[in-house]
């Protein structure tokens, strides 16, 4: 049967008035997390050097048996943000998480890969639809962050999250007070549910002081002129992603991310006999990249993790150049990897975090238009990441895609 006939006969779901093949539509990579050996050292790296601010801490000690509370090192993890989302990046203590989560693969340091959908109904319906098809480990609503969610797990063991409605942090920098989290949900809510505004009004009426949330502070003196703003570092992270992971079985991984979650394959690249796939959620060239695990050793990257890298986009090419120099001055190791493995991204560099994870810094990503096709590889500029020009010629890639909202600092 032809593919178009199969699609025509497939069950359809009403997603906000649009007929779709799933009862949800992933709109973007929302946030990402890693488990690390030394949380405080990694917090210093991401907060002080990268400018990712702590929104809220979370102590996992209460989830351990009492006799083990001090047996696994620090039990505190951090929800961190680059913008107004309560968190776009998370670091948690690896040893504690391994104890709580049970046996996981030795190289599973990915805490979560989190995808945003547009409504609470999509979360509830998506959970109901997926739980009979794949492994879903948890659902409901967590605090801090206030986002409704459920957690499907990919065939290799990477925990994914689909969510709606993450808390926003405004001009005062304060997160929602813990006492505002008045009810815990460990299952999908009845629909329709009351609004976020109604919940907050209820908390205020109960006497919760809205000024008692966590507020971050700048860790470095503001001496860098960044687009006319004095900042503590010469760059601003304006977007998290893409996520790049190694998988042991590419067909299983594609079955999960493409066929089940509904991400779109933008491009596939064969590098030294290894076929790699680049998938998108919206118009970005890719928000997720899948690489065969066999490629990991050939690239010479750390084998302690299935994560090749987490991307962090900065605000301009000038900021990218200055970020690389700044991090080198701060004693951080900068590396480059074969450009063929990153279609859709031009100039980029990798910095190694204290736990051995790679962070890919870049300025611009190719966008995909109405026809769903990426730019032909032959038409892309040739990039030498060992020798960057002082300035770039304007192109359709520069300043395209998702816009960062709000002041940089």
MOUR-V792948 format. One line per field, one symbol per residue. burial: # if it has 9 or more other C-alpha atoms within 8 Angstrom, else .. A space follows every 10 residues. Layout:
BEGIN
burial=???
END
This chain:
BEGIN
burial=.....#.... ..###....# .######### ######.##. .######### #######..# ...#....#. .#.####### ###.###### #########. .......### ########.# .######.## #...##.### ##..###### ####.##### #######.#. ..#####..# #...#..... ........## ..##...#.. ..####.... ...###..## ########## #######..# ..#######. .##.##.##. #..####### #.######## ###.###... .#..###### #######.## ####.###.. .#.#.#.... #..####### ###.#.#### ########.. ...#...... ....#..... ......##.# #........
END
